[in-house]
Amino acid sequence: MEIIADTTEFYIEHDTAVAIGKFDGVHLGHRRLLDEIIQAKERGLAACVFTFDPSPSVLFGGDSRVLSTNAEKHMIFERMGIDFLIEFPMNPKTAATEPGDFVKNYLVNQMNTRFLAAGEDVSFGNRGEGDAALLTSMAEECGYEFKAIEKVCDASGNVISSTLVREHVEKGEMETVTALLGTPYSISGTIKKGNHIGHSLGFPTINIRIPENKLLPPFGVYSGNTLVKGKLYRSISNIGLKPTVGGEDTPGIETYLYDFDGNLYGATATVELESFKRPEKKFDSLDELKAQLARDIG
């Protein structure tokens, strides 16, 4: 996958099928949209995702925490078979681009768009005035086919959105989050050296540096899986500040991998959070912590 970022001066020579959106969390609604452009590869088109960095909401003062960091989205898109990813730079100048100019300059002239898919509530350009109606009206003139994708709903009839996913992540309702995303909520980062407390207690763990803008669920212990160096391990993780061993200034994630013993420093790990087990707690002694760890892991 070719990633084009931090520039408005780009050109894709190949005819493309483009999905435009924010793609925070890459939930089931996003995946239906992405399926459209992946299917278009059968017609000889290159699958291209056009997204914004930062998102328009962040540019205009919204919550900067994300469900998926750029690095996490890169992994997701590549696994899905996306050929090109445009991370369009959002700033006051680019945000003020007139919607019609946005379509002609970027989507048509610079990307050779032949098929375009977007959510039925898509918005772009100056004051967010670009919408599905505009994309439909410009399709014939600009030589592309446009498809507006309807919202996807969950089993209860709620529209699946990044906002809905956020609400459940913040409550620690990870089973519901998995249903909305189609995959467990995950945190990816580089494995760093810890304080070796887990090892001294008989439960060697890996410590992952969490990106500052990553949305975290409530501090506590979660069961799930961890992908590292191409292998998936059953795991249990603590997210928080480690109050029993002196605490830390910033949240971290410490993970015990079942059936693994080795050195993984510097590797990238992706920790999947399937279910919440208990809140983070300060224990009166390391012996109490050790006993609780044994119960958690067992």
Order of alpha helices (4+ residues) and beta strands (2+ residues): beta-beta-alpha-beta-alpha-alpha-beta-alpha-alpha-beta-alpha-beta-alpha-alpha-beta-alpha-beta-beta-beta-beta-beta-alpha
